[in-house]
């Protein structure tokens, strides 16, 4: 079986399954090599003692059988070397015929293979040593020993003239053997261990497969930075092969009898959007009925190669927008560079009667690099009419966590725009253009909120914003990096981090009703939680959700000069589809209802509409203002609207004078609300 697998890196996901007779020929996938001359992968099918060929279209065919058990394999020039119990076999890569055979006396058993550039093959002996074999005559000897039991695989690192070795032991280190003197050094101090595969790409990045959590990780060549999760959810991942021609990682899944291919290239990514209604509308930046909108897209090159021949085609789903300019060409991009189509923007018309809807814009982008011509589709949402919510996608892993929030917003009939944190930090003024901001961080990482992001959020809350903040590990990070933000803005204190995925509404909650009981792991949600912070409310915060049977909270709300709901876990992980637990689709409307309030510092629609009835300014508003100022009457529901002269100080005598002058003496009208 052969599949393309979606991961945190891959933008394009394809599923391809095939064989010469419609059946899966794989039975215990152990190792993979890429045969670039014949454009196929050669795969060890251990239990059948066979090598299976899989072409780049995903079609399987028999390559060689009758080899007892096939373990490691490695292609050197035109010969595929295969480790079988006690015997190293060489097969002609074109025909499968045996062209080399050498008995190997092992301390344990022979397994993973790699080769240098000087005519030597290196063989893992699971008893704790690496065997070096001269390919010209088959002579072999111990190259390095004392590597411990259950070593599984190895790969040659030409940059550092070393062999990297991994072991199938829990928490085992990754080690390197120096090619000059066979000395062994540790490359990691902590790791999940139970490794069954290792490989390296042309840039020196090292990939490892672990059975511990069924995942593939990538290390930089110096092994200093934390490893990056490449793919997860595998059923006993084993041998790995990096195809440098197509920049693709092949992953064997031993128990799943499957080969996954992961495209490791990163095509152009959206780095920014600029919508313009200045020439075809009223210039207020809102996409309104009857307007012609131009917009430009900034593309960033995150690929490791320069990109050329970049073009994009636009399509739109949702409201019936009329695309009048749907094609764009972009200049070439250097590594790390950016380009845009501001000089030749896309263009579309908004029909009358469209109103407030969410449109999905899709860009089909074609580009070329040293790895050939690729096509990918990037999508983003944008509201017509005035959007009520800004969704800040701060999940830098680039996966699909945002989908859970977008679907929830559509479920509650909420219009929204999206800001992707990869575009930079949004300004507080931009957040303030919306009735509410939802900010989520998605998968856990070491630094969830940057100092600039915290400054922006503080300024937004100081201005009276409505914020739903959701993310695992945020409280723990802030406890050491910005306790002021945690205590005085998020209105809580960090207690501990402990994985316990059950929560229930607490007595006195302002957001959730008493029946709410949540489960935040499982297939009904994103299932991405790993760092669950336990918090307690302080400084006016209100406990919302309590970890089941535990003393601490997983959510805190605050209603004062601003309104806040802070979830110390990812909302995206709340499961749907289990009758025992309150569904994500049930609790989200409760959360949204909490934010349906008149924010006195951020609500102005008509200046001087003191009673906020949408009819002012009129006599009723004047009476309201006089009653408030001199007779102890009710506070204006919208402080912004009551600042009639717009000097930021009202309502005061100057505002009263301004209103009387306008209504009875021909004075200037109150400034418009911005």
C-alpha positions as CSV (number, residue, x, y, z in Angstrom):
1,X,0.0,0.0,0.0
2,X,1.2,3.5,-0.9
3,X,-0.2,6.7,0.3
4,X,0.6,10.4,0.4
5,X,0.1,11.6,3.9
6,X,-0.9,15.0,5.2
7,X,1.4,16.4,7.9
8,X,2.3,19.7,9.6
9,X,4.4,20.6,6.5
10,X,2.4,19.4,3.6
11,X,0.0,21.7,1.8
12,X,-1.1,19.2,-0.9
13,X,-2.6,15.9,0.2
14,X,-3.1,13.0,-2.2
15,X,-4.1,9.4,-1.4
16,X,-2.8,6.8,-4.0
17,X,-3.2,3.1,-3.6
18,X,-2.4,0.6,-6.2
19,X,-0.7,-2.7,-7.2
20,X,-0.2,-4.7,-10.3
21,X,-3.3,-6.8,-9.4
22,X,-5.2,-4.5,-7.2
23,X,-3.9,-6.1,-4.0
24,X,-1.4,-4.8,-1.4
25,X,1.9,-6.6,-1.9
26,X,3.4,-5.3,1.3
27,X,3.7,-7.4,4.4
28,X,5.8,-5.9,7.2
29,X,7.4,-2.9,5.5
30,X,10.9,-2.5,6.9
31,X,13.0,-0.3,4.6
32,X,12.9,1.9,1.5
33,X,15.4,3.1,-1.2
34,X,14.7,5.4,-4.1
35,X,15.8,4.2,-7.6
36,X,15.9,7.5,-9.5
37,X,17.0,5.8,-12.8
38,X,13.9,3.6,-12.9
39,X,11.7,6.2,-11.1
40,X,10.5,4.0,-8.3
41,X,10.9,3.1,-4.7
42,X,12.2,-0.4,-3.7
43,X,10.6,-1.6,-0.5
44,X,11.5,-4.4,1.9
45,X,8.5,-6.6,2.6
46,X,9.9,-8.5,5.5
47,X,7.5,-11.3,6.1
48,X,7.3,-12.3,2.5
49,X,11.1,-12.1,2.0
50,X,10.5,-9.9,-0.9
51,X,11.3,-6.5,-2.5
52,X,8.4,-4.6,-3.9
53,X,8.7,-1.9,-6.5
54,X,6.4,1.1,-6.2
55,X,6.5,3.7,-9.0
56,X,5.8,7.4,-8.6
57,X,2.2,6.9,-9.7
58,X,1.7,4.5,-6.7
59,X,1.6,1.3,-8.6
60,X,3.1,-1.7,-6.9
61,X,4.7,-4.6,-8.7
62,X,6.9,-7.6,-7.6
63,X,10.6,-6.9,-7.9
64,X,12.3,-9.9,-6.1
65,X,11.1,-12.6,-3.8
66,X,12.5,-15.8,-2.2
67,X,14.9,-14.0,0.1
68,X,13.7,-15.3,3.5
69,X,13.2,-12.1,5.5
70,X,14.2,-8.7,4.0
71,X,15.3,-6.1,6.5
72,X,17.4,-3.1,5.7
73,X,18.0,-2.1,2.1
74,X,20.3,0.5,0.5
75,X,20.9,1.4,-3.1
76,X,24.5,2.0,-4.2
77,X,24.9,2.9,-7.9
78,X,22.9,0.2,-9.7
79,X,22.9,-2.4,-6.9
80,X,20.3,-2.7,-4.1
81,X,21.9,-4.2,-1.0
82,X,19.5,-6.1,1.3
83,X,20.2,-7.5,4.8
84,X,18.6,-10.9,5.3
85,X,19.2,-13.2,8.3
86,X,23.0,-13.8,8.3
87,X,23.5,-12.9,4.6
88,X,24.0,-9.6,2.8
89,X,22.5,-9.8,-0.7
90,X,23.1,-7.5,-3.7
91,X,20.4,-7.2,-6.3
92,X,20.7,-5.7,-9.8
93,X,18.4,-2.6,-9.6
94,X,17.2,-3.1,-13.1
95,X,16.5,-6.9,-13.1
96,X,16.4,-8.0,-9.5
97,X,19.0,-10.7,-10.2
98,X,21.5,-11.5,-7.4
99,X,24.9,-10.0,-8.2
100,X,26.5,-10.0,-4.7
101,X,26.2,-12.3,-1.6
102,X,28.2,-12.3,1.6
103,X,27.6,-14.2,4.8
104,X,27.8,-12.0,7.9
105,X,28.3,-13.4,11.4
106,X,26.4,-11.0,13.7
107,X,26.2,-10.6,17.4
108,X,22.5,-10.1,17.1
109,X,21.2,-9.7,13.6
110,X,22.0,-7.5,10.6
111,X,19.5,-4.7,9.9
112,X,19.9,-1.1,8.7
113,X,22.4,-0.2,5.9
114,X,24.1,2.9,4.7
115,X,27.1,3.7,2.4
116,X,29.9,6.3,2.2
117,X,31.3,7.8,-1.0
118,X,34.5,5.6,-0.9
119,X,33.1,2.2,-1.7
120,X,32.2,1.0,1.7
121,X,28.8,-0.2,3.1
122,X,28.0,0.0,6.8
123,X,25.7,-2.6,8.4
124,X,23.9,-2.4,11.7
125,X,24.5,-5.5,13.9
126,X,21.6,-5.2,16.5
127,X,24.0,-6.8,19.0
128,X,25.6,-3.3,19.4
129,X,28.1,-2.7,16.6
130,X,28.5,-1.3,13.1
131,X,30.1,-3.6,10.5
132,X,32.1,-2.0,7.7
133,X,32.2,-3.9,4.4
134,X,34.3,-3.2,1.3
135,X,32.0,-3.6,-1.7
136,X,34.7,-4.5,-4.1
137,X,35.4,-7.9,-2.5
138,X,33.0,-8.3,0.4
139,X,35.7,-8.1,3.1
140,X,34.2,-6.8,6.4
141,X,35.2,-6.1,10.0
142,X,33.9,-4.3,13.1
143,X,33.9,-0.6,12.5
144,X,32.4,0.5,15.9
145,X,31.2,-1.4,18.9
146,X,29.8,-0.7,22.4
147,X,26.6,0.9,20.9
148,X,24.3,-0.9,23.2
149,X,21.6,-3.4,22.4
150,X,18.8,-3.1,19.8
151,X,20.5,-0.6,17.4
152,X,18.3,-0.5,14.3
153,X,19.4,1.8,11.6
154,X,22.1,4.2,10.5
155,X,22.8,6.9,7.9
156,X,25.9,8.5,6.5
157,X,26.3,12.3,7.2
158,X,28.8,13.5,4.6
159,X,28.9,17.0,6.1
160,X,30.4,15.8,9.4
161,X,32.1,12.6,8.2
162,X,30.1,10.5,10.6
163,X,27.5,7.7,10.8
164,X,24.4,8.5,12.7
165,X,22.9,5.5,14.6
166,X,19.5,5.0,16.3
167,X,18.3,2.3,18.7
168,X,15.0,0.6,19.5
169,X,15.2,1.4,23.2
170,X,12.8,3.7,25.1
171,X,14.4,7.2,25.7
172,X,17.6,6.1,23.8
173,X,20.0,8.7,22.6
174,X,20.9,9.3,19.0
175,X,24.6,8.8,18.5
176,X,27.3,9.4,15.9
177,X,30.3,7.4,15.0
178,X,33.3,9.3,13.7
179,X,34.5,8.0,10.3
180,X,38.2,8.7,11.1
181,X,38.6,7.0,14.5
182,X,35.3,5.2,15.2
183,X,34.7,7.2,18.4
184,X,31.1,7.5,19.5
185,X,29.4,10.7,20.7
186,X,25.9,11.5,21.7
187,X,23.9,13.9,19.6
188,X,20.8,14.1,21.9
189,X,20.4,13.9,25.6
190,X,16.7,13.3,25.7
191,X,14.5,11.7,23.1
192,X,11.4,9.4,22.8
193,X,13.6,6.5,21.6
194,X,12.3,3.2,20.2
195,X,13.7,4.4,16.9
196,X,13.3,2.1,13.9
197,X,14.6,4.3,11.1
198,X,16.9,7.2,10.3
199,X,17.8,9.1,7.1
200,X,19.3,12.4,6.0
201,X,18.5,14.8,3.2
202,X,20.9,16.7,0.9
203,X,20.9,19.7,3.3
204,X,21.9,17.6,6.3
205,X,18.6,17.5,8.0
206,X,18.2,14.2,9.9
207,X,14.9,12.3,10.1
208,X,14.0,9.7,12.7
209,X,11.1,7.3,13.0
210,X,9.9,6.3,16.5
211,X,7.5,3.7,17.6
212,X,7.0,5.4,21.0
213,X,4.3,7.8,19.6
214,X,4.2,6.7,16.0
215,X,5.9,9.9,14.7
216,X,8.6,11.2,12.4
217,X,10.9,14.0,13.7
218,X,13.4,16.2,11.9
219,X,16.6,17.5,13.5
220,X,18.9,20.2,12.1
221,X,22.4,18.9,11.3
222,X,23.9,20.3,14.4
223,X,21.2,18.8,16.7
224,X,21.0,22.0,18.7
225,X,17.4,23.1,18.0
226,X,14.5,21.0,19.3
227,X,13.2,18.4,16.8
228,X,10.4,19.3,14.5
229,X,7.4,17.0,14.2
230,X,7.0,16.1,10.6
231,X,4.3,13.4,10.6
232,X,2.3,11.5,13.3
233,X,-0.3,8.8,13.7
234,X,1.8,6.0,12.2
235,X,1.4,2.4,13.0
236,X,5.0,1.4,13.9
237,X,7.0,3.6,11.5
238,X,10.2,1.9,10.4
239,X,12.7,2.7,7.6
240,X,12.9,6.1,6.0
241,X,14.2,7.3,2.7
242,X,14.7,10.9,1.6
243,X,14.2,11.3,-2.2
244,X,16.4,14.4,-2.9
245,X,15.4,14.5,-6.5
246,X,11.7,15.2,-5.7
247,X,12.4,16.5,-2.2
248,X,10.1,13.9,-0.7
249,X,10.3,11.7,2.4
250,X,9.2,8.1,2.1
251,X,8.0,6.5,5.4
252,X,7.5,2.8,5.9
253,X,4.8,1.7,8.3
254,X,5.7,-1.7,9.5
255,X,2.5,-2.8,11.1
256,X,0.3,-0.9,8.7
257,X,1.8,-2.5,5.6
258,X,1.9,1.0,4.1
259,X,4.4,3.4,2.5
260,X,3.7,7.1,3.0
261,X,5.2,9.8,0.8
262,X,5.5,13.2,2.3
263,X,6.2,16.2,0.0
264,X,8.8,18.2,2.0
265,X,9.0,21.2,-0.3
266,X,7.2,24.3,0.8
267,X,5.7,26.3,-2.0
268,X,4.8,30.0,-1.8
269,X,2.7,30.9,1.2
270,X,0.4,33.9,1.6
271,X,2.3,36.6,3.5
272,X,-0.3,39.3,3.4
273,X,-3.5,40.5,1.7
274,X,-4.5,44.1,0.7
275,X,-8.1,44.8,-0.3
276,X,-8.8,48.1,-2.0
277,X,-12.2,49.8,-2.7
278,X,-10.8,53.3,-3.2
279,X,-11.5,53.4,-7.0
280,X,-14.5,51.2,-7.2
281,X,-16.2,52.0,-3.9
282,X,-16.4,54.4,-1.0
283,X,-12.8,53.8,0.2
284,X,-13.7,52.7,3.7
285,X,-12.0,49.3,3.2
286,X,-15.2,47.3,3.7
287,X,-16.4,45.0,0.9
288,X,-19.9,46.4,0.2
289,X,-22.7,45.8,-2.3
290,X,-22.1,47.4,-5.7
291,X,-18.4,48.0,-5.2
292,X,-15.5,46.8,-7.4
293,X,-12.7,45.5,-5.2
294,X,-9.1,45.1,-6.2
295,X,-6.8,43.1,-4.0
296,X,-3.1,42.1,-4.0
297,X,-1.5,39.1,-2.5
298,X,2.0,38.9,-1.0
299,X,3.7,35.6,-1.4
300,X,6.6,34.4,0.8
301,X,9.2,31.9,-0.3
302,X,9.6,29.4,2.5
303,X,11.2,26.8,0.2
304,X,14.9,26.0,0.3
305,X,15.2,26.9,-3.4
306,X,14.6,29.9,-5.5
307,X,11.2,29.9,-7.3
308,X,10.4,31.0,-10.8
309,X,7.5,31.1,-13.3
310,X,5.0,31.9,-10.5
311,X,1.4,32.4,-11.5
312,X,-1.9,32.3,-9.7
313,X,-5.6,31.7,-10.7
314,X,-8.4,33.0,-8.5
315,X,-11.7,31.4,-7.8
316,X,-14.4,32.3,-5.2
317,X,-17.0,30.3,-3.4
318,X,-19.8,31.5,-1.2
319,X,-21.5,34.8,-2.3
320,X,-21.9,35.2,-6.1
321,X,-18.9,37.6,-6.6
322,X,-18.0,38.4,-10.2
323,X,-14.3,37.9,-10.7
324,X,-13.2,40.2,-13.5
325,X,-9.4,39.8,-13.2
326,X,-8.6,36.3,-12.0
327,X,-5.1,35.7,-13.2
328,X,-1.8,37.1,-12.0
329,X,1.9,36.5,-12.6
330,X,4.6,37.1,-10.0
331,X,8.3,37.9,-10.4
332,X,10.9,35.3,-9.4
333,X,11.6,34.8,-5.7
334,X,14.9,34.2,-4.0
335,X,15.1,31.9,-0.9
336,X,13.3,33.8,1.9
337,X,12.1,36.5,-0.5
338,X,8.6,38.0,-1.1
339,X,6.7,39.2,-4.1
340,X,3.2,40.7,-4.7
341,X,0.9,41.5,-7.5
342,X,0.1,45.1,-6.4
343,X,0.9,46.4,-9.9
344,X,-1.6,43.9,-11.5
345,X,-4.2,43.1,-8.7
346,X,-7.0,40.7,-8.8
347,X,-10.4,42.3,-9.2
348,X,-14.0,41.3,-8.5
349,X,-17.5,43.0,-8.4
350,X,-19.9,42.6,-5.4
351,X,-23.5,42.4,-6.6
352,X,-26.3,44.3,-4.9
353,X,-28.1,42.3,-2.2
354,X,-24.9,40.4,-1.2
355,X,-24.8,41.9,2.3
356,X,-22.8,40.2,5.0
357,X,-21.4,36.8,3.9
358,X,-18.2,34.9,4.2
359,X,-16.4,34.3,0.9
360,X,-13.7,31.7,0.4
361,X,-11.0,32.8,-2.0
362,X,-8.8,30.1,-3.5
363,X,-5.5,30.7,-5.3
364,X,-4.2,27.9,-7.5
365,X,-0.5,28.7,-7.7
366,X,2.0,27.2,-10.2
367,X,5.7,27.6,-9.6
368,X,9.0,26.0,-10.6
369,X,12.2,25.2,-8.7
370,X,15.0,22.7,-9.0
371,X,12.5,20.1,-8.0
372,X,10.3,20.7,-11.0
373,X,7.0,22.5,-11.6
374,X,4.5,22.2,-8.7
375,X,0.8,23.2,-8.3
376,X,-0.8,24.0,-5.0
377,X,-4.0,25.7,-3.8
378,X,-4.0,28.2,-1.0
379,X,-7.3,29.5,0.4
380,X,-8.4,32.2,2.7
381,X,-11.7,33.7,4.0
382,X,-12.9,37.3,3.8
383,X,-16.3,38.8,4.6
384,X,-18.4,40.9,2.4
385,X,-20.1,43.6,4.4
386,X,-18.7,44.5,7.8
387,X,-17.2,41.4,9.5
388,X,-18.0,41.0,13.2
389,X,-15.1,38.7,14.2
390,X,-11.4,38.7,13.5
391,X,-9.9,35.2,13.8
392,X,-6.2,35.4,14.5
393,X,-4.6,32.1,13.4
394,X,-1.5,31.9,15.5
395,X,-0.9,28.2,14.9
396,X,2.5,28.4,13.2
397,X,2.6,24.7,12.6
398,X,0.5,25.4,9.6
399,X,-2.0,22.6,10.0
400,X,-5.8,22.7,9.9
401,X,-6.7,23.7,13.4
402,X,-8.3,26.9,12.1
403,X,-11.0,24.8,10.4
404,X,-12.6,24.1,13.8
405,X,-13.0,27.8,14.5
406,X,-14.2,28.7,11.0
407,X,-16.8,26.0,11.1
408,X,-18.0,27.1,14.5
409,X,-18.3,30.7,13.3
410,X,-20.3,29.7,10.3
411,X,-22.4,27.5,12.5
412,X,-23.3,30.6,14.6
413,X,-23.9,32.6,11.4
414,X,-21.0,34.9,12.3
415,X,-19.1,36.9,9.6
416,X,-15.4,37.0,10.1
417,X,-12.0,37.8,8.6
418,X,-8.8,35.9,9.2
419,X,-5.3,37.3,10.2
420,X,-2.5,34.7,9.9
421,X,0.3,35.3,12.4
422,X,2.8,34.3,9.7
423,X,2.0,37.8,8.2
424,X,3.4,39.5,11.4
425,X,1.7,40.9,14.5
426,X,-1.6,42.7,13.9
427,X,-1.9,46.2,15.3
428,X,-4.3,46.8,18.2
429,X,-6.2,49.3,16.0
430,X,-6.9,46.6,13.4
431,X,-8.2,44.3,16.2
432,X,-10.4,47.2,17.3
433,X,-12.2,47.3,13.9
434,X,-14.1,44.1,14.9
435,X,-16.7,43.4,17.5
436,X,-14.7,40.5,18.8
437,X,-11.3,38.8,18.4
438,X,-10.7,35.1,18.6
439,X,-7.0,34.3,19.0
440,X,-5.8,30.7,19.1
441,X,-2.3,29.1,19.1
442,X,-3.2,25.6,18.1
443,X,-0.4,23.0,18.5
444,X,2.0,23.5,21.4
445,X,5.4,25.1,20.8
446,X,8.0,26.6,23.0
447,X,7.1,30.3,22.5
448,X,3.3,30.7,22.0
449,X,2.9,34.4,22.3
450,X,5.6,36.8,21.3
451,X,6.3,40.1,23.2
452,X,4.9,42.1,20.3
453,X,1.7,40.0,20.3
454,X,1.3,40.5,24.0
455,X,1.7,44.3,23.6
456,X,-1.0,44.3,20.9
457,X,-3.4,42.2,23.0
458,X,-2.8,44.5,26.1
459,X,-3.5,47.6,24.0
460,X,-6.7,46.0,22.5
461,X,-8.0,45.1,26.0
462,X,-7.1,48.5,27.4
463,X,-9.3,49.9,24.6
464,X,-12.2,47.8,25.8
465,X,-11.9,44.8,23.5
466,X,-13.7,41.5,23.4
467,X,-11.2,38.6,23.4
468,X,-11.5,34.9,23.3
469,X,-8.0,33.5,23.8
470,X,-7.5,29.7,23.4
471,X,-4.3,27.7,23.6
472,X,-2.5,25.0,25.5
473,X,0.6,26.0,27.5
474,X,0.0,29.8,27.3
475,X,-0.4,30.2,31.1
476,X,2.7,28.2,31.8
477,X,4.7,30.4,29.4
478,X,3.4,33.6,30.7
479,X,4.1,32.6,34.3
480,X,7.8,33.1,33.6
481,X,7.8,35.5,30.7
482,X,5.0,38.1,31.5
483,X,3.2,37.5,34.8
484,X,1.7,41.0,34.5
485,X,-0.2,40.0,31.4
486,X,-1.2,36.7,33.0
487,X,-2.4,38.2,36.3
488,X,-3.7,41.6,35.4
489,X,-5.1,41.0,31.9
490,X,-6.0,37.3,31.7
491,X,-7.1,37.6,35.3
492,X,-5.6,34.2,36.4
493,X,-2.6,32.6,37.9
494,X,-0.8,29.5,36.7
495,X,-0.9,26.5,39.0
496,X,0.6,23.5,37.2
497,X,0.6,21.6,33.9
498,X,-1.0,18.2,34.0
499,X,-2.7,16.2,31.2
500,X,-6.3,15.6,32.3
501,X,-8.7,16.1,29.4
502,X,-12.1,16.3,31.3
503,X,-13.7,19.6,32.3
504,X,-17.1,20.7,33.6
505,X,-18.8,24.1,34.2
506,X,-18.1,25.5,37.6
507,X,-20.7,27.1,39.9
508,X,-20.9,30.8,39.3
509,X,-19.7,30.6,35.7
510,X,-20.7,33.5,33.5
511,X,-20.2,31.8,30.2
512,X,-21.1,28.1,30.4
513,X,-24.4,26.7,31.7
514,X,-24.3,24.2,34.5
515,X,-24.8,21.2,32.2
516,X,-21.6,21.6,30.3
517,X,-19.1,18.7,30.6
518,X,-16.3,18.6,28.1
519,X,-13.8,16.1,26.8
520,X,-10.8,17.6,25.0
521,X,-9.1,14.7,23.4
522,X,-10.2,12.1,20.9
523,X,-11.2,11.9,17.2
524,X,-14.2,14.2,17.5
525,X,-11.8,17.2,17.7
526,X,-8.4,18.2,16.7
527,X,-6.8,15.7,19.1
528,X,-3.7,17.9,19.4
529,X,-3.5,18.6,23.1
530,X,-0.3,17.8,25.0
531,X,0.3,20.6,27.5
532,X,-2.8,21.3,29.6
533,X,-2.4,24.2,32.1
534,X,-4.3,24.3,35.3
535,X,-5.2,27.9,36.4
536,X,-7.1,29.8,39.1
537,X,-8.9,33.1,38.7
538,X,-7.6,36.2,40.4
539,X,-8.1,40.0,40.1
540,X,-11.8,39.7,39.3
541,X,-11.6,36.7,37.1
542,X,-14.3,34.1,37.2
543,X,-13.7,30.4,37.2
544,X,-15.5,28.9,34.2
545,X,-14.4,25.2,33.7
546,X,-13.0,22.9,36.3
547,X,-10.8,19.9,35.6
548,X,-13.1,17.0,36.5
549,X,-12.5,16.0,40.2
550,X,-9.5,18.4,40.4
551,X,-9.3,21.7,42.3
552,X,-8.2,24.0,39.5
553,X,-9.7,25.6,36.4
554,X,-9.2,25.3,32.6
555,X,-11.0,28.6,31.8
556,X,-11.4,32.0,33.3
557,X,-13.6,34.9,32.2
558,X,-13.6,38.6,33.1
559,X,-16.3,41.2,32.5
560,X,-15.2,44.8,33.2
561,X,-13.7,47.5,31.1
562,X,-13.2,44.7,28.6
563,X,-14.6,41.3,28.2
564,X,-12.4,38.2,28.2
565,X,-12.7,34.4,28.0
566,X,-9.3,32.6,28.4
567,X,-9.2,28.8,27.7
568,X,-6.0,27.3,28.9
569,X,-6.5,24.5,26.4
570,X,-7.3,24.5,22.7
571,X,-11.0,24.9,21.9
572,X,-10.4,22.9,18.7
573,X,-9.9,19.8,20.8
574,X,-13.4,19.7,22.3
575,X,-15.0,16.6,20.8
576,X,-18.2,16.3,18.8
577,X,-20.1,13.1,18.4
578,X,-20.1,11.5,21.9
579,X,-23.4,11.6,23.8
580,X,-21.5,11.5,27.1
581,X,-19.9,14.9,26.6
582,X,-21.2,18.4,25.6
583,X,-20.3,19.0,22.0
584,X,-18.1,21.8,20.6
585,X,-21.1,22.9,18.6
586,X,-23.1,23.4,21.8
587,X,-20.6,25.3,23.9
588,X,-19.5,27.7,21.1
589,X,-22.8,29.5,20.9
590,X,-22.6,30.0,24.7
591,X,-19.2,31.5,24.3
592,X,-20.4,33.8,21.5
593,X,-23.4,34.9,23.5
594,X,-21.1,36.0,26.3
595,X,-19.6,38.6,24.0
596,X,-22.9,40.0,22.7
597,X,-22.7,43.1,24.9
598,X,-22.4,46.9,24.3
599,X,-18.8,47.7,25.0
600,X,-18.9,51.3,26.3
601,X,-15.3,52.0,25.0
602,X,-15.8,50.4,21.6
603,X,-19.3,50.6,20.2
604,X,-19.8,53.9,18.4
605,X,-22.0,53.8,15.3
606,X,-23.6,57.2,15.4
607,X,-22.0,60.0,17.4
608,X,-24.3,61.6,20.0
609,X,-26.8,58.7,20.0
610,X,-26.7,58.8,23.8
611,X,-29.5,56.4,24.4
612,X,-28.1,54.0,21.8
613,X,-31.4,53.5,20.0
614,X,-30.0,54.2,16.5
615,X,-32.2,57.3,16.0
616,X,-30.0,60.1,17.3
617,X,-28.9,62.6,17.9
618,X,-32.4,63.9,18.9
619,X,-34.2,65.4,21.8
620,X,-34.3,62.1,23.7
621,X,-30.5,62.0,23.5
622,X,-30.2,65.5,24.9
623,X,-32.6,64.7,27.8
624,X,-30.5,61.5,28.4
625,X,-27.3,63.5,28.6
626,X,-28.7,66.2,30.9
627,X,-30.3,63.6,33.2
628,X,-27.0,61.7,33.4
629,X,-24.9,64.8,34.1
630,X,-27.2,66.6,36.5
631,X,-29.9,64.3,37.9
632,X,-28.1,61.0,38.6
633,X,-29.6,59.3,35.5
634,X,-28.3,56.1,33.9
635,X,-24.9,55.9,32.4
636,X,-24.7,56.1,28.6
637,X,-24.5,52.5,27.3
638,X,-21.9,53.5,24.7
639,X,-19.3,55.8,26.2
640,X,-17.8,56.3,22.8
641,X,-21.0,57.6,21.2
642,X,-21.4,60.0,24.2
643,X,-18.1,61.6,23.5
644,X,-19.8,64.1,21.2
645,X,-16.9,66.3,20.3
646,X,-14.6,63.2,19.9
647,X,-11.9,64.6,22.1
648,X,-11.6,61.4,24.1
649,X,-12.7,63.1,27.3
650,X,-16.5,62.9,27.3
651,X,-19.3,63.0,28.2
652,X,-18.7,66.4,29.8
653,X,-19.9,70.0,29.6
654,X,-18.0,70.5,26.3
655,X,-20.1,67.7,24.8
656,X,-23.3,69.1,26.1
657,X,-22.5,72.5,24.6
658,X,-21.5,70.9,21.3
659,X,-24.8,69.0,21.1
660,X,-27.0,72.0,22.0
661,X,-25.1,74.2,19.4
662,X,-25.6,71.5,16.7
663,X,-29.3,71.0,17.5
664,X,-30.4,74.6,18.0
665,X,-27.8,77.0,16.7
666,X,-26.6,75.6,13.4
667,X,-23.4,74.2,14.8
668,X,-21.3,71.5,13.1
669,X,-22.6,67.9,13.2
670,X,-20.8,65.5,15.6
671,X,-17.8,63.8,14.0
672,X,-18.6,60.5,12.4
673,X,-17.7,57.3,14.3
674,X,-14.5,55.6,13.0
